[in-house]
Amino acid sequence: MKVFALSCALLLAASPVFAKSCDELKTEIAAKLDAKSVTGYTLEIVANDQVGERKVVGSCEGGAKKIVYTKGS
């Protein structure tokens, strides 16, 4: 019973991490870049197989999708 209670407690503690959507994470990353006065960039949510040579700045949906950063010209 103690193992079950501990497992439940750990899942509840970790649930906010799993509950964050890709859009929420993208917004947080954009806010951090804006706070550092970074301009002329694009953040895009893509499937893992669509990353290519772009820089990955975040991962979401349990690692199924990535948030990629592209600097504009």
C-alpha positions in Angstrom: 0.0 0.0 0.0 2.9 2.4 0.8 4.3 1.8 -2.7 1.0 2.7 -4.3 0.7 5.8 -2.2 4.2 6.8 -3.1 3.6 6.2 -6.8 0.4 8.3 -6.7 2.3 11.1 -5.0 5.1 11.1 -7.6 2.6 11.1 -10.5 0.7 14.1 -9.0 4.0 15.9 -8.5 5.1 15.3 -12.1 1.6 16.0 -13.6 2.2 19.7 -14.3 5.2 18.8 -16.4 3.1 16.5 -18.6 0.1 18.8 -18.7 2.0 21.6 -20.5 0.9 21.9 -24.1 3.3 22.7 -27.0 1.7 26.1 -27.4 2.2 26.9 -23.7 5.9 25.9 -23.9 6.3 27.8 -27.2 4.9 30.9 -25.5 7.3 30.6 -22.5 10.3 30.2 -24.8 9.2 33.2 -26.8 8.9 35.3 -23.6 12.4 34.3 -22.5 13.8 35.3 -25.9 11.9 38.6 -25.9 13.2 39.3 -22.4 16.7 39.0 -23.8 15.8 41.4 -26.6 16.2 38.7 -29.3 14.4 39.8 -32.5 13.8 38.3 -35.9 13.3 34.7 -34.9 10.6 32.1 -35.6 9.5 29.3 -33.3 7.7 26.4 -34.9 6.2 23.2 -33.5 7.2 20.2 -35.6 7.2 16.5 -35.5 10.5 14.8 -34.7 11.1 13.7 -38.3 10.7 17.3 -39.5 13.4 19.0 -37.4 16.2 18.8 -40.1 19.1 21.2 -39.5 17.1 23.6 -37.3 18.0 24.3 -33.7 15.7 22.5 -31.2 14.8 24.7 -28.2 12.1 22.6 -26.6 10.3 19.3 -26.6 6.7 18.6 -25.9 3.9 16.0 -26.1 6.1 13.4 -24.4 9.0 14.0 -26.8 6.8 13.4 -29.9 7.2 17.0 -31.0 9.9 19.6 -31.0 10.0 23.4 -30.9 12.6 24.7 -33.4 14.2 28.1 -33.5 15.0 29.8 -36.8 16.8 33.1 -37.0 15.4 35.5 -39.6 17.7 37.3 -42.1 
